[in-house]
Amino acid sequence: MAWAIGTLMNARGLMGMLIAGVGLQKGVIDPALYSLLVLMAVITTLMMSPLFDRIYGRADRQPS
């Protein structure tokens, strides 16, 4: 169960993109780093669902 919760917590794409956007506006990060941060946020968000299914399993989530 802890692995499943940890996997769900990894889907932090929106928060990462907000922080990256603020950093880009304030001049703290350059556009290349911004692109990498957005790409990382999208990839970790997209891989969350398959990883969660593999760890937690579909059979465990079936209603009784």
N, CA, C and O of each residue as an XYZ file, in Angstrom:
256
protein
N       0.815     -1.188      0.000
C       0.000      0.000      0.000
C       0.866      1.263      0.000
O       0.514      2.249     -0.648
N       1.981      1.246      0.710
C       2.864      2.417      0.751
C       3.437      2.720     -0.631
O       3.578      3.885     -1.003
N       3.767      1.675     -1.393
C       4.281      1.887     -2.748
C       3.223      2.553     -3.620
O       3.539      3.439     -4.414
N       1.975      2.132     -3.476
C       0.891      2.716     -4.264
C       0.704      4.190     -3.919
O       0.527      5.012     -4.818
N       0.739      4.533     -2.653
C       0.595      5.924     -2.240
C       1.778      6.752     -2.730
O       1.602      7.879     -3.192
N       2.974      6.198     -2.632
C       4.154      6.895     -3.135
C       4.086      7.136     -4.630
O       4.524      8.181     -5.112
N       3.537      6.176     -5.373
C       3.374      6.338     -6.810
C       2.397      7.461     -7.120
O       2.639      8.272     -8.014
N       1.302      7.507     -6.387
C       0.323      8.571     -6.614
C       0.891      9.942     -6.257
O       0.551     10.936     -6.899
N       1.744     10.006     -5.250
C       2.344     11.283     -4.866
C       3.344     11.768     -5.908
O       3.657     12.958     -5.957
N       3.849     10.864     -6.738
C       4.801     11.234     -7.771
C       4.138     12.019     -8.896
O       4.828     12.698     -9.656
N       2.832     11.942     -9.018
C       2.110     12.666    -10.068
C       1.902     14.109     -9.621
O       0.791     14.500     -9.261
N       2.934     14.868     -9.646
C       2.904     16.245     -9.160
C       3.108     17.213    -10.310
O       3.687     18.284    -10.130
N       2.641     16.846    -11.473
C       2.904     17.617    -12.683
C       2.452     19.059    -12.614
O       3.197     19.956    -13.009
N       1.264     19.300    -12.127
C       0.749     20.669    -12.103
C       1.579     21.556    -11.180
O       1.895     22.693    -11.529
N       1.926     21.048    -10.025
C       2.719     21.843     -9.077
C       4.102     22.148     -9.661
O       4.594     23.270     -9.538
N       4.716     21.172    -10.284
C       6.029     21.389    -10.891
C       5.978     22.407    -12.010
O       6.890     23.220    -12.160
N       4.906     22.365    -12.803
C       4.786     23.317    -13.900
C       4.522     24.730    -13.387
O       4.994     25.702    -13.975
N       3.768     24.848    -12.291
C       3.539     26.173    -11.695
C       4.839     26.774    -11.173
O       5.131     27.943    -11.421
N       5.610     25.980    -10.459
C       6.882     26.466     -9.914
C       7.854     26.813    -11.036
O       8.558     27.820    -10.958
N       7.898     25.985    -12.077
C       8.780     26.267    -13.206
C       8.354     27.549    -13.925
O       9.202     28.334    -14.348
N       7.051     27.760    -14.062
C       6.564     28.976    -14.713
C       6.927     30.231    -13.941
O       7.321     31.236    -14.532
N       6.797     30.178    -12.632
C       7.173     31.324    -11.800
C       8.677     31.567    -11.891
O       9.122     32.709    -12.001
N       9.449     30.497    -11.844
C      10.905     30.632    -11.958
C      11.326     31.233    -13.280
O      12.267     32.026    -13.336
N      10.628     30.856    -14.353
C      10.941     31.420    -15.669
C      10.572     32.902    -15.725
O      11.334     33.706    -16.263
N       9.430     33.268    -15.185
C       9.011     34.676    -15.186
C       9.948     35.553    -14.367
O      10.226     36.692    -14.743
N      10.433     35.023    -13.250
C      11.318     35.799    -12.375
C      12.764     35.803    -12.860
O      13.601     36.512    -12.301
N      13.061     35.028    -13.882
C      14.416     34.983    -14.413
C      15.353     34.073    -13.638
O      16.568     34.128    -13.828
N      14.799     33.233    -12.762
C      15.629     32.326    -11.970
C      16.126     31.168    -12.826
O      17.244     30.689    -12.635
N      15.303     30.716    -13.766
C      15.703     29.627    -14.653
C      15.603     30.103    -16.099
O      14.844     31.020    -16.414
N      16.376     29.470    -16.968
C      16.337     29.840    -18.379
C      15.332     28.949    -19.124
O      14.860     27.958    -18.568
N      15.004     29.292    -20.373
C      14.002     28.520    -21.111
C      14.360     27.046    -21.318
O      13.469     26.198    -21.369
N      15.641     26.735    -21.436
C      16.038     25.339    -21.622
C      15.710     24.516    -20.366
O      15.179     23.411    -20.472
N      16.021     25.044    -19.198
C      15.720     24.349    -17.951
C      14.209     24.251    -17.753
O      13.705     23.235    -17.275
N      13.496     25.303    -18.120
C      12.034     25.285    -18.034
C      11.469     24.143    -18.874
O      10.579     23.417    -18.429
N      11.987     23.989    -20.084
C      11.521     22.913    -20.964
C      11.771     21.546    -20.343
O      10.914     20.665    -20.412
N      12.932     21.364    -19.743
C      13.246     20.088    -19.099
C      12.337     19.817    -17.903
O      11.905     18.683    -17.696
N      12.046     20.848    -17.118
C      11.170     20.681    -15.956
C       9.742     20.338    -16.373
O       9.091     19.502    -15.747
N       9.258     20.987    -17.432
C       7.920     20.668    -17.933
C       7.889     19.252    -18.490
O       6.930     18.517    -18.252
N       8.910     18.862    -19.217
C       8.978     17.503    -19.758
C       8.992     16.466    -18.632
O       8.313     15.444    -18.722
N       9.761     16.727    -17.575
C       9.800     15.815    -16.436
C       8.432     15.710    -15.774
O       8.008     14.617    -15.400
N       7.741     16.829    -15.628
C       6.422     16.819    -15.008
C       5.422     16.023    -15.840
O       4.616     15.271    -15.292
N       5.472     16.184    -17.140
C       4.552     15.449    -18.021
C       4.857     13.959    -17.995
O       3.935     13.148    -17.903
N       6.113     13.584    -18.071
C       6.484     12.160    -18.088
C       6.114     11.480    -16.776
O       5.550     10.386    -16.789
N       6.420     12.107    -15.647
C       6.099     11.459    -14.371
C       4.595     11.364    -14.156
O       4.119     10.420    -13.525
N       3.840     12.331    -14.673
C       2.389     12.263    -14.554
C       1.825     11.158    -15.438
O       0.925     10.430    -15.017
N       2.343     11.025    -16.658
C       1.845      9.996    -17.563
C       2.210      8.582    -17.108
O       1.444      7.647    -17.338
N       3.352      8.417    -16.477
C       3.751      7.072    -16.057
C       3.116      6.660    -14.732
O       3.264      5.513    -14.311
N       2.417      7.569    -14.075
C       1.816      7.267    -12.777
C       0.752      6.183    -12.883
O       0.759      5.250    -12.080
N      -0.151      6.274    -13.835
C      -1.258      5.332    -13.921
C      -0.804      3.893    -14.198
O      -1.232      2.984    -13.486
N       0.045      3.653    -15.204
C       0.504      2.280    -15.415
C       1.314      1.733    -14.235
O       1.212      0.553    -13.896
N       2.102      2.587    -13.627
C       2.901      2.149    -12.487
C       2.014      1.810    -11.296
O       2.256      0.830    -10.592
N       0.986      2.625    -11.074
C       0.039      2.357     -9.996
C      -0.692      1.038    -10.232
O      -0.866      0.249     -9.303
N      -1.117      0.796    -11.463
C      -1.791     -0.465    -11.782
C      -0.878     -1.666    -11.560
O      -1.324     -2.711    -11.087
N       0.387     -1.516    -11.898
C       1.327     -2.619    -11.713
C       1.570     -2.903    -10.236
O       1.652     -4.062     -9.828
N       1.684     -1.846     -9.433
C       1.975     -2.021     -8.008
C       0.743     -2.477     -7.235
O       0.800     -3.442     -6.474
N      -0.362     -1.782     -7.434
C      -1.558     -2.038     -6.635
C      -2.409     -3.150     -7.231
O      -3.039     -3.913     -6.499
N      -2.432     -3.243     -8.538
C      -3.172     -4.299     -9.217
C      -4.628     -3.951     -9.405
O      -5.261     -3.359     -8.531
N      -5.149     -4.324    -10.551
C      -6.561     -4.060    -10.848
C      -7.470     -4.945    -10.023
O      -8.562     -4.512     -9.655
N      -7.073     -6.139     -9.725
C      -7.937     -7.072     -8.977
C      -8.195     -6.580     -7.558
O      -9.264     -6.834     -7.004
N      -7.243     -5.888     -6.970
C      -7.416     -5.390     -5.601
C      -8.405     -4.239     -5.524
O      -8.948     -3.964     -4.454
N      -8.650     -3.562     -6.640
C      -9.535     -2.408     -6.624
C     -10.947     -2.741     -7.078
O     -11.779     -1.838     -7.168
N     -11.253     -4.012     -7.369
C     -12.594     -4.389     -7.804
C     -13.567     -4.288     -6.636
O     -13.254     -4.736     -5.534
N     -14.755     -3.700     -6.863
C     -15.741     -3.627     -5.781
C     -16.235     -5.011     -5.396
O     -16.300     -5.902     -6.243
N     -16.580     -5.202     -4.145
C     -17.036     -6.512     -3.670
C     -18.494     -6.734     -3.960
O     -19.036     -7.787     -3.626
